[in-house]
């Protein structure tokens, strides 16, 4: 029977602290502070998101569907007591035969949680942080029939409060897929509606490919057509903007025909006409420069005579993106991802080649470590002075103040559900700290559409600069940066100013979203896991600035400010 379970909130009242295997036996240890004897079940569930309503920009999880429950019985339990004999906790030990968990059967395909029940109450079991870091190594694949089939038991986590980790166990019977390379973005389906949607999507993709092939064949290619393309902003910005400007400064716009495709399309619905126009533009190009995720290149196969160049919009952050988060929610498909289509990928330094080889799932020979075009002239005194004059002309009340730029990344798997938890900030303490010396300025990630809830009475010291197009320009008026897992600190390191990292959900973020290196160990500045720690660091000017200096030396020792020229000469002029 399907039940609607509304309370999707796990507590640490019952926590899984150990998992191990002995062939087909799954061993668990669950600790609790409850002295009452508990009963346990595996329950198969699915979490549902509310559909977006008109005017809403994100979806929220509102309930959990429970499909069935399977009782599990501990082999034994023991009570842990203090030296004075008082009760500390109880540990339940399980030895579970996975081939006969549901009477005589394996568990059904799906996601499972462990539910603990005591008289008058019930709890969803959480997992300890220490164990959560080991979950990937505890997954099991049981192959049979010459490896054509397998039974997989894997573990994962999610959190509803950025503190407590909910444990998930995935039970799956898997069959060999000989056509996995053709799957791309079209998911398998079992329901009639799902099969209809699948056929419809295949049909649309095939029509897109056919139309592209016709237009491409009819378009002469002389090596002189270039398109600058972004699917995340309706204007030219960042690396694309600086390459475009440098080409015009060198008079190359007379030798090349430059086209632009600038739209905010990722995560939003676009008309058929809009797609036809886009594919027409793509089919006519010799070179296409992109700066972010562009899904259309997962649907069509570019002709060999068209080169796709990824200049990427970011330097180096902590959060996992692309294939570096493979196996987690929102990771790319194994085949057909737009990331697999690049002929060249530009990176900011030689050291970043390895990082982005993981991100895009490409061999290292496809990368050009020539630097970031948007940093060309970044430290030019005239450029700095011009922006400062313009900025303070628009914000005269800020002149003479020290600006603290608060620029965290978003939370959530993608643009559709991107959020930031402003409750993790104490506006009273921010205002008190700023006094007459500082201004606290928000620059939120473009995916976060909810504005910072700045109290009206605090707007003389706390402001929102999220509407500013180029975050790099704001660095010219910034005294201190505060970020988290974002790559914003990368370019800011050139300013020789301090960076603080406010990571209130650090362990949850590392375990659920994923990072490609340890924040605590590798951040080029002080890492603060609580807001009080952040405020104390600001008050005491405790920035651990030596880490920033070391990072700058490792990444910018060969910085020469000519990345755009190198990109143009290597790719377009073949020098």
Buried (B, 14 or more C-beta within 10 A) or exposed (E): EEEEBEEBEBEBBBBBBBBEEEEBEBBBBBBBEBEEEBBBBBBBBEBBEEEEEEEEBBBEEEBBEBBBBBEBEBEEBEEEEEEEEEEEBBBBBBEBEBEEBBEEEBBBEBBBBBBBBBEEEBBBBBBBEEBBEEBEEBBBEBEEEEEEEBBBBBBBBBBBEBEBBBBBBBBBBEEEEEEEEEBBBBEEBEEEEEEEBBEEBEEBBEBBBEBBBEBBEEBEEEEBBBBBBBBBBEEBBBBBBBBBBBBEEBEBEEEBBBBBBBBBBBBEEEEEEEBBBBBBBBBBBBBBBBBBBBEBBBBBEBBEEBBBBBBBBBBBBBBBBBBBBBEBEEBBBBBBBBBBBBBBBBBBBEEBBEBBBBBBBBEEEBBBBBBBBBBBBBBEEEBBEEBBEEBBEEBEEBEEBEBBBBBBBBBBBEBBBBBBEBEBBBBEBBBEBBEEEBBBBBBBBBBBBEEBEBEEEBEEBBBBBBEEEEBBBBBBBBBBBBBBBBBBBBBBBBBEBBBBBBBBBBBBBBBBBBBBEEBEEBBBBBBBBEBEBBBEBBEEEBBBBEBBEEBBEEBBEEBEBBBBBBBBBBBBEEE
